[in-house]
């Protein structure tokens, strides 16, 4: 019974975490965190600021305080009189889209994943898949908002400067091909860090490319960043790119070998080919570390079913270990892969050689 109790407690913790995730989602989507961030609020004040019903405002405030997300000024006060606030440290996690700790986007993406559970059940039974579009706007915006602060703060200012040849080339007006660019933050980050460089972003998701173009305009780099809603295999650079990168997307692709072969061609003789993907353990472990557990979760719900939605898919899944990428790279014509000196708690960066 001791073992039963221990495991039951573990499952209960997962259930509690899911409930908290729902509270974060509501606070994010309805603007409730914004409404209490600067000025503490009672339930009536929150309802007025966020244009929601007072009874729901009261329940959300109490749930958030009970879980330690919000702080209440007087627990003993009447329900209508209690005033709630969002500590600055908590705001960095659930509200500040520029913070590296920002996590509300992940909560939004996971709720998007849950929306496709009926199709996922069918995919498990048939071997089919769930297309990316089926996960909806919550998945798209959640992933975009999660990647944004990381790319803007790290990619062009810390990661690429560790690659001397690339850093020099981009300062001298070099060219970048960004494969699977999504809503464009990786491309934009490079353009901001390297004012002389030009970037071509490629993605087959039209919605994401439209958002990428809007983001480039908003950030003032649309003159040097061009986004293409087409397969990068259609690109025909005159003399190759100085950097060809694919960040957190190779594991999603149904035909990774084809994509890597395209990247090799785009780099021609001079360019560096870089793949940034999940920093999972080199070998399967059980129980696994937190990164592997997180990535297996995303793989079950999103990445594997998305990849499997194309016929003949490689079916990689989110947990793409180095040996798997090495196999794909060698099939694409590269000699090997090497890990680049870019450190991150979740991602691992590779150079594809030869």
N, C-alpha and C positions, 0 to 999 in steps of 0.2 A: 504493500500500500504506500510505502514511502516513495517508491519510484513512480507510482500512479500520481501521487500528490505533486511531486516535482514537475512531472510533465504537464499535468493539468494547470499548474501555476504558469508554466511557460506559454501554454495556449491562451490562458486568460490574459496574459500580458499582450499577446498579439491582438486579441479582441479589443482590449482597452486602447491599444495604439490605433486600431482602425477607427474607433469612435472619435479619438482625438483628431485623426486625419479628416473626418467629416466636418468637425468644428472648424479646422483650419480652412477647409474648402469654402464653407459658408462665409467665414470672415473675409476671405480673399475675394470671392465673387461678388459679395454684396457691399463691399467697401466698409465693413464694420471695423476692421483694424485702423483704417484711416480715420474713422469717426471718433475713435478714442485715443489716438496717438498723441495729439497735441494737448487736448483738454479732457480730463476725466469726465465720465458721463454716468448718469443714472439710466435706467432702462427707458424712461420717457425721453430723455435727451438723446440717447442713441437712436431711438425710433424716429425722432424728428430729423436728426442729422442724416440718417441713412435711408429715410423714407420706407421704413418697414413697420410692421405691427408691434406695438409695445409688448405684448405677451411673448412673442417670439424673441424680441430683443432681450427681455428679462431672462428667458431660458438660456439663450446663447451666452450672455454675460456670466450667469451662474455656472454653466458648464465650463467655460473658459477659466474662470477663477478656481473652480474645483480641481481642474487639471493643472493649475499652476501657470497658465498662459497669461492671464490678467491678474492684476492685484486689486483687491477690494479694500476701501479705506476703513470700513467698520463692519466686520462680519456680523455683529449683533444688531445692526440697524435693521429697520423694516425693509422688505423687499423693494419697495418703491423708492426708498431713500438711499440705499447703498450706491456708492459711487465707485466706478471701476476705471483703471488706467492700464496702459500698456508700457511696461518698462522699456527704456531705450535699447537695452541688450536684446530684448525679445523682438522689438521692432526691426532690428537688423536681420532677423531670421524670417519673419513672416510678412514684412512690409517693404523693406528697402531693396529695390530691384538692382541697386548698384553694389550691394554687399555680397562678398564671397560666401557668407553664411546663409544667404537667402534660400529658403526651402519651400515657400508657398507654391512655387511653380511645379515642384515635384508632386506635391499634394494634388494639384490640379490635374497633372498628367495621369496620376494613378486613378483618379475618379474617371477620367476619360477612358482608361483601360477597362475599368469595371463595366462601362456602358456596353462593351462588346462581348460580355460573357456569354450570351446565347450563341453567338457565332463561334466563339472559342470552343464551346462544348461540341458543336458540330465538327469543327476542325479536328479536335482530338479523336473523334470517332471515324472520320473519313480520311484523315491525312491531308486535308486541304489547308486553307489559311484564312486569315482575316486581313483585309487590305488596310493600309495606313489610313485612308480616308475615313474608314468606319469608326476610328477612335475619336474623330470630331475635333472641334476647336480647342477643347480643354487640353487634349494631348499636344496639339500643335503649339499653342501659346505657352503651355507649361514647359515644354522642352526648350522653346526659344528663350523664355525668361530665366530658365535655370542655367543655360549656357552663356547667356549675355555677360554677366559680371565676370565670369572666369576668363572668357576670351578677351574682353576689353581691358582687364587688369593684368593678364599674364602673357597672352600669346605673343604680342609684338614687343612687349617691354622686358620680359624675362625669358621666355622659351626660345624664341628665334635668335636673340643675341648670343645664345650659347652655341650657335651653329655658325662659326666664323665665316665660312664661304657664303652662306645664305645671307647673313647679316650685311656683309660687304656688298653683295650684289644688289640687295634691295635698297640700300642707301645710295647706290649708284644708278638707280632707275630701273631695277630689275622687274621681272614679271612673275606673277603667281597664278597658278591654276588651283582653285579650291573646289575639290570634288565633293558632292553631297553637302553643299554649303547651307542648306536649310534656309532660315530667315536672314542669313547673311552676316551674323555677328563676327564670325571668324575672318571673313574677307574684310569687313569694316575695320576690325582691330588692326589688321596688318596695314591698311591704308593710313590709319591714324598714326601708327608708330613709324611708318616709312613714307614721308611726304613725296618722295620721288618715285615710288613704286606704283605699278598698276596691277590690278587683280581682276581675273575672270572667275566668277563663281558659277558652278554648274549644279543644277538640281532638277529632277524630273517632276517634282511636285509644284504645280502651277501656283497654288495658294502661297506656298512658302516663298517662291521667287517674287511674287507680287509684294509680299511683306518685306523681303530683302531690299527691293528697290526703294520702297518707302523709307526704310531704315537708313539706307545710304544717303538719301536726300536729307533726312532729318539730321544726320551726323556730318553733313557737309563734304562727303567724299564721292558723290555720284559722278564726278568728272573723271575719277580714276578707278572706279569699281563698276564693272559691268556684270550683270546677272543674266544667265541664260537658262530658260526652262526647257532644257533638252539634255540628251545624253552627251557626256563629254567626249565620247567616241567620235562624235561628229565634228569636233574641233580640229582645226588644221593650222597650228602655229607655224610661222615661217621658220623660226630658228630655235624653237623650244622655250620652255619656261625655266626660270632659275629655281623655282620651288613648285613642286606638285604635291599637294597635301590632301588627305582625306581624314577628317577628324570625327571619331565616334560614329562611323557609318558603315564601314566595310562589313562588320558582322551582320548588319541588316540586309545586305544586298544578296539577292538570289544567285547572282553569277559573279562572285568576287574575283575569280581568276580573270575574267574578261575586263573588269574594271581596272585591276592592277596592270594588265597588259596595256590598257589605254594610258594609264599614268606613266608607264615606262616610255611609251611613244611620245607623250607630251613633254617629258623631261629631256628628250633627245640625248645629246652627249654631255651637256653641261649641268643639267639640273639635278637637284636632290629630291628624291621621292620620300615623303614622310607620311606614315600612317600613325595616327593617335587613336588608340582604342582602350578598352577597359583593362585596368591593371590587375587582372585576376591572377591567382596562383598558377604556377607553371604546370602543376599536376592536380588532378582531382583529389580533394580531401573531404572527409566527412567525420565529424562535423567540420564545416568550412569556416573561414574567416568572414568578417562582416562584409567585405567587398564582394566576395563570391556569393554570399547569401543574397545581397542586394541585386546583383546582376542575374542570378538565377530567377529571382522574382520578376524582374523586367522581361527576362527571356520567356518565361511561361506565359505572361500576360500580353506581351507586345511584340518583341523583336522576332522570336521564332515564328509565331503565326503570321506576322507581316512578311517575313522572308519566304515562308511556305506558300504564300498566296500566288506565287508565280510557278508555272510548270517547270519541272526539272531543277528546282531550287537546290542549292547546296545545303540549305537548312542549317546554317552555322549556329544561330542563337547568340545571345549577348555574351556568353562565357567563351570568348574566343581566346584560347591559350596560345602562347608563342609558337608552339609546334604547328598548330593549325594554320596560323598566318604564314609561317615559313613554307608549308606545303603549297598554299595558294600562290605565294610569291615565286616559288621555283617553277610551278606550272605556267606562270605568266612570263617566264624568261629571265627572272632575276637569279643571281647566284645564291643569295642568302639574305638574311635580315640581321640587323644589329640594334641593340637598345641604345637610344640616344640619352645623353646626360640631362634629361628633363625630368624632374621629380615632382610627383603629385600623388596624393593619397588614393586617388581613384583611377587615374589614367596612366598609361604607359605609352611612350613614344618610340617608334621604330624608324630606322632608315632602311630602305630596300636597296640592296647593293647589287651592282653588276647588270 
